[in-house]
Amino acid sequence: MLFNNAKCASLTPEVVQHEDGLFLHQFKWLESEDLIGEIPHTWNFLVGEEEKLANGKLPDLIHYTLGGPYFEDYKGCDYEEVWGKYKTEMTSAG
């Protein structure tokens, strides 16, 4: 999900803290539903819910919605090697 922050002025900390989940998740805080757009499918690729992309292509954003390689039950899941590469980079002192 991407936000155009200039269009989110009504989404204040007070609103987030006091409104219910439906108000927030159904975007009731927007001036118009016409402000909701689409992003390419590869920017929210759901591992375990969708087939791996063809020809060795990688999604732009890998979403481990059911669990990821950081849980024992999900070792060997799709794109585990990508997650491992970035984990190593993030936790290295280099």
Order of alpha helices (4+ residues) and beta strands (2+ residues): alpha-alpha-beta-beta-alpha
